Amino acid sequence: MIEKLMHKYALSRQGAKDLIKGVIACTLQDIAFMIPVTLLYLFVKDLLANSLKGKALFYVIGAVVCLLIVALVTYFQYNSTFLATYVETGTRRITLAEKLRKIPLSFFSKKDLADLTSTIMADCTYLETAFSHFIPPFVGSMISTAIVALSLFFFNAKMAIASLWVLPIALIIVGSSAKVQQKLSNKSMKAKMDCANGIQECIDTLADLKSNNAEDRYLVTLDKKIDKVEERALKSEFGTAVFVASAQMILKLGIATTALVGSLLLVNGEVDVLTFFVFLLLVSRLYDPMQAALQNLAAIISTKTNVARMNEILDHDIQSGDTKLTNDGYDIEFDNVNFSYNDDVKVLAGVSFTAKQGEITALVGPSGGGKTTISRLAARFWDSSSGTITVGGMDISKIEPETLLSLYSIVFQDVTLFNTSILENIRLGKKDATDEEVLYAAKLANCDEFANKLPNGYDTEIGENGCNLSGGERQRISIARAFLKNAPIVLLDEATASLDVENETIIQTALSRLIKNKTVLVIAHRMRTIENADKIIVLANGTVAESGTPNELMNKNGLFRHMVELQTASQNWTI
């Protein structure tokens, strides 16, 4: 049962246990609310029999005891639902974040930031409400209603049927709305995601929109997306309301049939006044929570969309493997590697080459040829569709990704920085590094030039994603991280693309010191950056078009030579 609840509602094991506890608490609370009705029944019975004398103290004490029981049970219910739910929400968000850390990056190519953020924040928040306000009260009311219903049959079966026949019909009406609600919820969620993506895109591209005077045109499109969200929300609410309102109207008929049947039985002498009174009292007490239960049932049905989005992450396959490295050296070998982002689009086809330790291996070729994909596969950000990738003879597909990445220093083309100091951004490369080690790495990456000009030097906060720095300055911080980590394998994805000629030369000199006896894989578009490479792999359309030393490739009169000649000619271009 625990495992079923965990999957059905995307819960942790403790969360599933707390959900059961919350259901029990809500059931006890509903039963506790029936105790005063029992006391009232005894009071009316004694009143009608004119036997209240000497029982005043009993009813006073009974009333106090009822209040205490209700208070204690309510306290237990609050702790078991609300407080436990808040803890579970935090656990669920951490679990999702941990799972995202282990999921292959191929998953993120199908998702955007707004979608994932919505899942972790909005979906978790909605389920927090469901597990505190919807599920435990609904299940608790069902159990307590079943107990009360059985007890009514002991009083009078005919009256019980007259009172209870509406309950299954009302539940069936709301339950039959599941497919409709699911369809409406999916459309509503899609509209919300489109709107969230539009807002995020607007913020990310604000400079481009302003520069092209396109703000008004874009906002018209964004307004339509916002209106669509409102439209879908109204349709979803209306679709749910039709079923819930219909069920609640049916529920009201129960009071009428109870009164009608009870009156007929009373006239025929089959029930007494007290029994008739008790049924009217219990039915009125029974139907009120049932109306809320019908609304809760509809809300529970609508959670399927949110749960499905969370389970898409939780159930996704993770990259796992051994945590022990067994490599002999640091040669990177690709053996007939194939890779596709989607099943119908092949990015790499039969790629084979070896990047040897102590050498610089450069990946060049036209855009879209697969250069960046190869670097990502080498670090196991993705897993290849087929073929083998090894480091020092060790199959990287069998190594836990975080363990494998301890062998790599990586400088991406797109740099990611954090809103903290330059010093701490560089320290990301080695979390236990001393300030002296960080500063030395920064010096190697030529960060002194701009850091010393800032108000607080290396302690200056650089803003969100380094917004207070230039592209070249951000890139040098990223390179400094690689220096600090000092891993045996270095991956450079257009590492000097944002640097001017002078800084590029300085960085190249520093890199020559860094790569001694290491495996270096360089992705470059500018031929100048790889003129001293030991080996060049030319990629075109996902295949190795040619490979060799720079001189060998220049003598082949192939694609590499063509690229060099084009770039040389472009240097003479003027306005």
C-alpha positions as CSV (number, residue, x, y, z in Angstrom):
1,M,0.0,0.0,0.0
2,I,2.8,2.4,0.9
3,E,4.5,1.8,-2.5
4,K,1.2,2.3,-4.3
5,L,0.6,5.6,-2.6
6,M,4.2,6.8,-3.3
7,H,3.7,6.3,-7.0
8,K,0.1,7.5,-7.2
9,Y,0.8,10.8,-5.5
10,A,4.5,11.2,-6.0
11,L,5.3,10.9,-2.3
12,S,8.3,9.9,-0.3
13,R,8.0,6.8,1.9
14,Q,7.5,9.0,5.0
15,G,5.0,11.1,3.1
16,A,2.9,8.0,2.3
17,K,2.9,7.0,5.9
18,D,1.9,10.5,7.0
19,L,-0.9,10.5,4.4
20,I,-2.3,7.3,6.0
21,K,-1.9,9.0,9.4
22,G,-3.7,12.0,8.2
23,V,-6.6,9.9,6.9
24,I,-6.9,8.2,10.3
25,A,-6.8,11.6,12.0
26,C,-9.6,13.0,9.8
27,T,-11.7,9.9,10.3
28,L,-11.4,10.3,14.1
29,Q,-12.2,13.9,13.8
30,D,-15.4,13.2,11.9
31,I,-16.4,10.5,14.4
32,A,-15.6,12.9,17.3
33,F,-18.1,15.4,15.8
34,M,-20.8,12.7,16.0
35,I,-20.3,12.3,19.8
36,P,-22.2,15.5,20.6
37,V,-25.1,14.2,18.4
38,T,-25.2,11.0,20.6
39,L,-25.3,13.1,23.7
40,L,-28.1,15.2,22.2
41,Y,-30.0,12.0,21.4
42,L,-29.8,10.9,25.0
43,F,-30.8,14.3,26.2
44,V,-33.9,14.4,24.0
45,K,-34.8,10.9,25.0
46,D,-34.7,11.8,28.7
47,L,-36.6,15.0,27.9
48,L,-39.4,13.2,26.2
49,A,-39.5,10.7,29.0
50,N,-39.5,13.4,31.6
51,S,-36.6,11.8,33.3
52,L,-34.0,14.6,33.3
53,K,-34.1,15.0,37.1
54,G,-30.7,14.2,38.7
55,K,-29.0,14.0,35.3
56,A,-28.0,17.6,34.9
57,L,-24.4,17.0,36.1
58,F,-24.1,14.1,33.7
59,Y,-25.0,16.2,30.7
60,V,-22.8,19.1,31.8
61,I,-19.8,16.7,32.3
62,G,-20.7,15.0,29.0
63,A,-20.7,18.3,27.1
64,V,-17.3,19.2,28.6
65,V,-15.9,15.8,27.7
66,C,-17.2,16.2,24.1
67,L,-15.5,19.5,23.8
68,L,-12.2,18.1,25.1
69,I,-12.4,15.1,22.8
70,V,-13.1,17.3,19.8
71,A,-10.2,19.6,20.7
72,L,-7.7,16.8,21.1
73,V,-8.7,15.1,17.9
74,T,-8.6,18.4,16.0
75,Y,-5.1,19.0,17.3
76,F,-4.0,15.6,16.2
77,Q,-5.7,16.1,12.8
78,Y,-3.8,19.4,12.3
79,N,-0.4,17.9,13.1
80,S,-1.1,14.9,11.0
81,T,-2.2,16.7,7.9
82,F,-1.0,20.3,7.8
83,L,2.4,20.1,9.6
84,A,3.2,16.7,8.0
85,T,2.3,18.1,4.6
86,Y,4.6,21.1,4.9
87,V,7.5,18.7,5.7
88,E,6.6,16.4,2.8
89,T,6.5,19.4,0.4
90,G,10.1,20.3,1.3
91,T,11.2,16.7,1.0
92,R,9.4,16.4,-2.4
93,R,11.2,19.4,-3.8
94,I,14.6,18.2,-2.6
95,T,13.9,14.7,-4.1
96,L,13.0,16.3,-7.4
97,A,16.1,18.4,-7.4
98,E,18.3,15.4,-6.5
99,K,16.6,13.4,-9.3
100,L,17.2,16.2,-11.8
101,R,20.9,16.1,-10.9
102,K,21.2,12.5,-12.0
103,I,18.9,12.5,-15.0
104,P,20.8,12.6,-18.4
105,L,20.9,16.0,-20.1
106,S,18.9,14.6,-23.0
107,F,15.9,15.0,-20.7
108,F,16.5,18.7,-20.4
109,S,16.5,19.1,-24.2
110,K,12.8,18.2,-24.1
111,K,12.0,20.5,-21.2
112,D,12.5,24.2,-20.6
113,L,13.3,26.1,-17.5
114,A,9.7,27.4,-17.0
115,D,8.3,23.9,-17.2
116,L,10.7,22.4,-14.6
117,T,10.4,25.4,-12.3
118,S,6.6,25.1,-12.4
119,T,6.9,21.4,-11.6
120,I,9.1,22.0,-8.6
121,M,7.3,25.0,-7.2
122,A,3.7,25.2,-8.5
123,D,2.9,21.5,-8.7
124,C,4.4,20.8,-5.3
125,T,2.4,23.7,-3.8
126,Y,-0.8,22.4,-5.4
127,L,-0.2,18.9,-4.0
128,E,0.6,20.4,-0.6
129,T,-3.0,21.8,-0.6
130,A,-4.3,18.4,-1.8
131,F,-2.6,16.5,1.0
132,S,-3.7,18.9,3.7
133,H,-7.2,19.9,2.5
134,F,-8.4,17.3,0.0
135,I,-7.3,13.8,0.3
136,P,-7.3,13.1,4.1
137,P,-10.7,14.9,4.7
138,F,-12.2,13.1,1.7
139,V,-11.1,9.6,2.7
140,G,-11.8,10.4,6.4
141,S,-15.4,11.5,5.5
142,M,-15.9,8.3,3.5
143,I,-14.9,6.1,6.3
144,S,-16.8,8.0,9.0
145,T,-19.9,8.1,6.7
146,A,-19.7,4.4,6.2
147,I,-19.6,3.9,9.9
148,V,-22.6,6.2,10.5
149,A,-24.5,4.6,7.6
150,L,-24.1,1.1,9.1
151,S,-25.3,2.4,12.5
152,L,-28.4,3.9,10.9
153,F,-29.5,0.5,9.7
154,F,-29.6,-0.7,13.3
155,F,-32.2,2.0,14.0
156,N,-34.4,1.5,10.9
157,A,-33.5,0.0,7.6
158,K,-36.2,1.8,5.6
159,M,-35.2,5.2,7.0
160,A,-31.5,4.4,6.4
161,I,-32.2,3.6,2.7
162,A,-34.3,6.8,2.4
163,S,-31.4,8.8,3.9
164,L,-28.4,7.2,2.2
165,W,-29.5,6.4,-1.4
166,V,-28.2,9.7,-2.6
167,L,-24.6,9.2,-1.5
168,P,-23.5,6.6,-4.1
169,I,-25.2,8.5,-6.8
170,A,-23.5,11.7,-5.9
171,L,-20.1,10.0,-5.8
172,I,-20.7,8.3,-9.1
173,I,-21.6,11.7,-10.8
174,V,-18.4,13.3,-9.5
175,G,-16.3,10.2,-10.2
176,S,-17.5,10.1,-13.8
177,S,-16.0,13.5,-14.4
178,A,-12.5,12.2,-14.2
179,K,-11.8,12.0,-18.0
180,V,-13.4,15.4,-18.6
181,Q,-11.4,17.0,-15.8
182,Q,-8.2,15.3,-17.0
183,K,-8.7,16.7,-20.5
184,L,-9.5,20.2,-19.2
185,S,-6.6,20.1,-16.7
186,N,-4.1,19.2,-19.5
187,K,-5.3,22.0,-21.7
188,S,-5.1,24.4,-18.8
189,M,-1.6,23.3,-17.9
190,K,-0.5,23.7,-21.5
191,A,-1.8,27.2,-21.6
192,K,0.0,28.0,-18.3
193,M,3.3,26.7,-19.7
194,D,2.9,28.6,-22.9
195,C,2.3,31.8,-20.9
196,A,5.3,31.1,-18.6
197,N,7.6,30.4,-21.5
198,G,6.4,33.6,-23.1
199,I,7.1,35.7,-20.0
200,Q,10.5,34.1,-19.6
201,E,11.3,34.6,-23.3
202,C,10.3,38.3,-23.0
203,I,12.6,38.9,-20.0
204,D,15.5,37.0,-21.6
205,T,15.2,38.9,-25.0
206,L,14.2,42.3,-23.7
207,A,17.3,43.9,-25.1
208,D,16.7,42.5,-28.5
209,L,13.0,43.5,-28.4
210,K,13.9,47.1,-27.5
211,S,16.6,47.3,-30.1
212,N,14.2,46.3,-32.8
213,N,11.2,48.3,-31.5
214,A,9.3,45.0,-31.1
215,E,8.1,45.3,-27.5
216,D,4.5,46.2,-28.5
217,R,4.2,43.4,-31.1
218,Y,5.6,40.8,-28.6
219,L,3.3,42.0,-25.8
220,V,0.3,41.6,-28.1
221,T,1.2,37.9,-28.4
222,L,1.9,37.6,-24.7
223,D,-1.5,39.2,-23.9
224,K,-3.1,36.5,-26.0
225,K,-1.3,33.8,-24.1
226,I,-2.4,35.4,-20.8
227,D,-6.0,35.6,-22.0
228,K,-5.8,31.9,-23.0
229,V,-4.8,31.0,-19.5
230,E,-7.8,32.8,-18.1
231,E,-10.1,31.2,-20.7
232,R,-8.8,27.7,-19.9
233,A,-9.1,28.2,-16.2
234,L,-12.7,29.3,-16.5
235,K,-13.5,26.3,-18.7
236,S,-11.8,23.9,-16.3
237,E,-13.6,25.4,-13.3
238,F,-17.0,25.3,-15.1
239,G,-16.4,21.7,-16.2
240,T,-15.8,20.7,-12.6
241,A,-18.6,22.8,-11.2
242,V,-21.2,21.1,-13.5
243,F,-20.5,17.7,-12.0
244,V,-20.0,18.9,-8.4
245,A,-23.1,21.1,-8.4
246,S,-25.2,18.3,-9.9
247,A,-24.0,15.9,-7.2
248,Q,-24.7,18.4,-4.5
249,M,-28.3,18.9,-5.8
250,I,-28.8,15.2,-5.7
251,L,-27.5,15.1,-2.2
252,K,-30.1,17.7,-1.1
253,L,-32.9,15.2,-2.2
254,G,-31.7,13.0,0.7
255,I,-33.2,15.4,3.3
256,A,-36.5,15.4,1.4
257,T,-36.7,11.6,1.1
258,T,-35.7,11.2,4.7
259,A,-38.5,13.6,5.9
260,L,-41.1,12.1,3.5
261,V,-40.4,8.4,4.3
262,G,-40.0,9.2,8.0
263,S,-43.4,11.0,8.1
264,L,-45.1,8.0,6.4
265,L,-43.5,5.6,8.8
266,L,-44.4,7.8,11.7
267,V,-48.0,8.0,10.6
268,N,-48.1,4.2,10.2
269,G,-46.6,3.7,13.6
270,E,-43.4,2.0,12.3
271,V,-41.1,4.5,14.0
272,D,-41.4,6.7,17.0
273,V,-40.8,10.5,17.2
274,L,-37.4,10.1,18.7
275,T,-36.2,7.8,15.9
276,F,-37.5,10.3,13.3
277,F,-35.8,13.1,15.1
278,V,-32.5,11.2,15.3
279,F,-32.5,10.5,11.6
280,L,-33.2,14.2,10.7
281,L,-30.4,15.2,13.1
282,L,-27.9,12.7,11.7
283,V,-28.7,13.3,8.1
284,S,-28.3,17.0,8.4
285,R,-24.9,16.4,10.1
286,L,-24.0,13.8,7.5
287,Y,-24.7,15.8,4.3
288,D,-22.7,18.9,5.2
289,P,-19.3,17.2,5.2
290,M,-20.4,15.1,2.2
291,Q,-20.9,18.3,0.2
292,A,-17.3,19.3,1.0
293,A,-16.2,15.7,0.3
294,L,-17.6,16.0,-3.3
295,Q,-15.6,19.1,-3.9
296,N,-12.5,17.4,-2.4
297,L,-13.1,14.4,-4.8
298,A,-13.1,16.7,-7.8
299,A,-9.9,18.4,-6.6
300,I,-8.3,15.0,-6.0
301,I,-9.1,14.0,-9.6
302,S,-7.5,17.2,-10.9
303,T,-4.3,16.4,-9.1
304,K,-3.5,13.7,-11.7
305,T,-2.0,16.2,-14.1
306,N,0.3,17.6,-11.4
307,V,1.3,14.1,-10.2
308,A,2.0,13.0,-13.8
309,R,4.3,15.9,-14.3
310,M,6.2,15.1,-11.1
311,N,6.3,11.3,-11.9
312,E,7.8,12.1,-15.3
313,I,10.9,13.3,-13.4
314,L,10.8,10.8,-10.6
315,D,10.3,7.8,-12.9
316,H,12.9,8.8,-15.4
317,D,16.0,6.7,-15.8
318,I,19.1,8.0,-14.2
319,Q,22.7,7.8,-15.1
320,S,24.3,5.4,-12.6
321,G,27.5,3.3,-12.4
322,D,30.5,2.4,-10.3
323,T,31.9,4.9,-8.0
324,K,35.4,3.4,-8.3
325,L,37.7,4.5,-11.2
326,T,39.5,1.7,-13.0
327,N,41.2,3.7,-15.8
328,D,44.8,3.2,-16.9
329,G,45.8,6.6,-18.1
330,Y,43.6,9.2,-19.6
331,D,43.3,8.5,-23.3
332,I,39.8,9.2,-24.6
333,E,38.7,6.8,-27.3
334,F,35.5,6.9,-29.4
335,D,34.7,3.6,-31.0
336,N,31.9,3.7,-33.7
337,V,29.8,6.0,-31.6
338,N,26.3,6.9,-32.7
339,F,24.0,9.5,-31.1
340,S,20.6,11.0,-31.6
341,Y,18.7,13.6,-29.6
342,N,15.5,12.3,-31.1
343,D,15.1,8.9,-32.6
344,D,14.6,10.3,-36.1
345,V,17.5,12.8,-36.0
346,K,21.0,11.3,-36.0
347,V,23.7,13.7,-34.8
348,L,26.7,11.4,-34.8
349,A,27.1,8.4,-37.1
350,G,30.0,5.9,-36.5
351,V,32.4,8.4,-35.0
352,S,35.8,6.9,-34.1
353,F,39.0,8.6,-32.9
354,T,41.4,8.7,-30.0
355,A,42.4,11.8,-28.0
356,K,45.7,10.8,-26.4
357,Q,47.1,11.9,-23.0
358,G,49.7,14.6,-23.3
359,E,48.3,15.8,-26.6
360,I,45.9,18.5,-27.8
361,T,43.1,17.1,-29.9
362,A,41.1,19.7,-31.7
363,L,37.5,19.2,-33.0
364,V,36.7,21.5,-36.0
365,G,34.2,21.6,-38.7
366,P,31.0,23.4,-39.9
367,S,28.3,24.3,-37.3
368,G,26.0,21.4,-36.5
369,G,28.8,18.9,-37.3
370,G,28.7,17.4,-33.8
371,K,31.7,19.0,-32.1
372,T,29.9,20.1,-28.9
373,T,27.9,16.8,-28.8
374,I,31.2,14.8,-28.8
375,S,32.5,16.9,-25.8
376,R,29.2,16.3,-23.9
377,L,29.4,12.6,-24.6
378,A,33.0,12.4,-23.5
379,A,32.0,13.8,-20.1
380,R,28.8,11.6,-20.0
381,F,26.4,14.5,-20.0
382,W,24.6,12.3,-22.4
383,D,24.9,8.6,-23.1
384,S,25.6,7.4,-26.7
385,S,22.9,5.5,-28.6
386,S,25.5,2.9,-29.5
387,G,29.2,2.4,-29.6
388,T,31.7,2.7,-26.8
389,I,33.5,5.7,-25.2
390,T,36.4,4.9,-22.9
391,V,38.9,6.8,-20.7
392,G,42.1,4.9,-20.1
393,G,40.3,1.8,-21.3
394,M,37.4,2.3,-18.8
395,D,33.9,2.3,-20.3
396,I,32.5,5.6,-19.1
397,S,28.9,4.4,-19.4
398,K,29.5,2.1,-16.4
399,I,30.9,4.9,-14.2
400,E,28.8,7.1,-12.0
401,P,28.7,10.6,-13.7
402,E,29.8,12.7,-10.7
403,T,32.7,10.2,-10.1
404,L,33.7,10.4,-13.8
405,L,33.6,14.3,-13.8
406,S,36.3,14.4,-11.1
407,L,38.6,13.6,-14.1
408,Y,37.5,16.6,-16.1
409,S,38.1,20.4,-16.2
410,I,35.5,21.9,-18.5
411,V,35.2,25.4,-20.0
412,F,31.9,25.8,-21.8
413,Q,31.2,28.3,-24.6
414,D,28.2,29.6,-22.5
415,V,29.5,30.5,-19.1
416,T,27.3,30.2,-16.0
417,L,28.3,32.4,-13.0
418,F,26.6,32.9,-9.7
419,N,25.6,36.1,-7.9
420,T,28.5,36.1,-5.5
421,S,32.2,37.3,-5.5
422,I,34.7,36.5,-8.2
423,L,36.7,34.5,-5.6
424,E,33.8,32.2,-4.8
425,N,32.8,31.8,-8.4
426,I,36.3,30.6,-9.2
427,R,36.4,28.4,-6.0
428,L,33.5,26.4,-7.6
429,G,36.3,24.5,-9.4
430,K,37.6,23.2,-6.1
431,K,35.4,23.8,-3.1
432,D,38.1,23.3,-0.4
433,A,40.7,25.5,-2.2
434,T,42.5,28.1,-0.2
435,D,42.4,31.8,-1.2
436,E,46.0,31.5,-2.4
437,E,45.1,28.6,-4.7
438,V,42.1,30.5,-6.1
439,L,44.2,33.7,-6.7
440,Y,46.9,31.7,-8.4
441,A,44.4,30.1,-10.8
442,A,42.8,33.6,-11.4
443,K,46.3,34.9,-12.3
444,L,46.9,32.1,-14.8
445,A,43.6,33.0,-16.4
446,N,44.5,36.7,-16.6
447,C,41.7,37.7,-14.2
448,D,44.0,40.2,-12.4
449,E,43.5,42.7,-15.2
450,F,39.9,43.4,-14.5
451,A,39.4,42.1,-10.9
452,N,41.9,44.6,-9.4
453,K,40.0,47.5,-11.0
454,L,36.8,46.6,-9.2
455,P,35.8,48.3,-5.9
456,N,36.4,45.2,-3.7
457,G,38.8,43.4,-6.0
458,Y,38.2,39.6,-6.0
459,D,35.6,40.0,-3.3
460,T,33.3,42.1,-5.6
461,E,29.9,40.6,-6.2
462,I,29.3,40.3,-10.0
463,G,25.5,40.2,-10.2
464,E,23.2,37.5,-11.6
465,N,25.2,35.3,-14.0
466,G,28.0,37.9,-14.0
467,C,25.8,40.7,-15.5
468,N,28.3,43.3,-14.2
469,L,31.2,41.8,-16.3
470,S,31.9,41.6,-20.0
471,G,31.8,38.4,-22.0
472,G,35.5,38.1,-22.0
473,E,35.8,38.7,-18.2
474,R,33.1,36.0,-17.6
475,Q,35.0,33.6,-19.8
476,R,38.2,34.1,-18.0
477,I,36.5,33.3,-14.6
478,S,35.4,30.0,-16.2
479,I,38.9,29.3,-17.4
480,A,40.2,30.0,-13.9
481,R,37.9,27.4,-12.5
482,A,39.5,24.9,-14.9
483,F,42.9,25.9,-13.7
484,L,41.9,25.5,-10.1
485,K,40.4,22.1,-10.6
486,N,43.6,20.9,-12.4
487,A,41.9,17.7,-13.6
488,P,43.8,15.3,-15.9
489,I,41.4,15.8,-18.8
490,V,40.6,19.3,-20.1
491,L,37.6,20.0,-22.4
492,L,37.5,23.4,-24.0
493,D,34.4,24.4,-25.9
494,E,35.3,27.6,-27.7
495,A,37.1,28.6,-24.5
496,T,38.7,31.7,-26.0
497,A,35.8,32.8,-28.2
498,S,35.0,35.9,-26.2
499,L,38.6,37.1,-25.7
500,D,40.4,39.7,-27.7
501,V,43.6,38.8,-29.5
502,E,45.9,39.9,-26.7
503,N,44.1,38.0,-24.0
504,E,43.7,35.0,-26.3
505,T,47.4,34.8,-26.6
506,I,47.9,35.1,-22.8
507,I,45.4,32.3,-22.2
508,Q,47.0,30.1,-24.9
509,T,50.3,30.5,-23.1
510,A,48.7,29.6,-19.8
511,L,46.9,26.7,-21.3
512,S,50.2,25.3,-22.5
513,R,51.3,25.1,-18.9
514,L,48.0,23.6,-17.8
515,I,47.9,20.8,-20.3
516,K,51.3,19.2,-19.6
517,N,50.8,15.4,-19.5
518,K,47.0,15.9,-19.8
519,T,44.4,14.9,-22.3
520,V,43.0,18.0,-24.0
521,L,40.0,18.1,-26.2
522,V,39.5,21.5,-27.9
523,I,36.5,22.7,-29.9
524,A,37.3,25.7,-32.0
525,H,36.1,27.7,-35.0
526,R,39.0,30.0,-35.2
527,M,41.9,28.1,-36.7
528,R,44.4,30.2,-34.9
529,T,43.5,28.7,-31.6
530,I,44.4,25.2,-32.7
531,E,47.4,25.8,-35.0
532,N,49.6,24.0,-32.4
533,A,47.3,21.0,-31.9
534,D,48.8,17.6,-32.1
535,K,45.8,16.1,-33.8
536,I,42.8,17.6,-35.6
537,I,39.5,15.8,-36.0
538,V,37.4,17.4,-38.8
539,L,33.7,16.7,-38.4
540,A,31.0,17.1,-41.0
541,N,27.4,16.0,-40.8
542,G,28.1,13.9,-37.7
543,T,30.9,11.9,-39.2
544,V,34.7,12.2,-39.1
545,A,35.5,13.7,-42.5
546,E,39.3,13.7,-42.0
547,S,41.9,13.6,-39.2
548,G,45.6,14.2,-38.8
549,T,48.1,16.9,-37.8
550,P,47.6,20.5,-39.1
551,N,50.3,20.1,-41.7
552,E,48.9,16.7,-42.9
553,L,45.5,18.2,-43.3
554,M,46.7,21.3,-45.1
555,N,48.5,19.0,-47.6
556,K,45.3,16.9,-48.2
557,N,43.5,19.8,-49.8
558,G,40.3,18.7,-48.0
559,L,37.7,20.3,-45.8
560,F,40.2,21.6,-43.2
561,R,42.3,23.4,-45.7
562,H,39.1,24.9,-47.2
563,M,38.1,26.2,-43.8
564,V,41.5,27.7,-43.1
565,E,41.5,29.5,-46.5
566,L,38.1,30.9,-46.0
567,Q,39.0,32.2,-42.6
568,T,42.2,33.7,-43.9
569,A,40.3,35.5,-46.6
570,S,37.8,36.8,-44.1
571,Q,40.6,38.5,-42.2
572,N,41.0,40.9,-45.1
573,W,37.4,41.8,-45.1
574,T,36.6,45.5,-44.5
575,I,33.6,47.7,-44.4
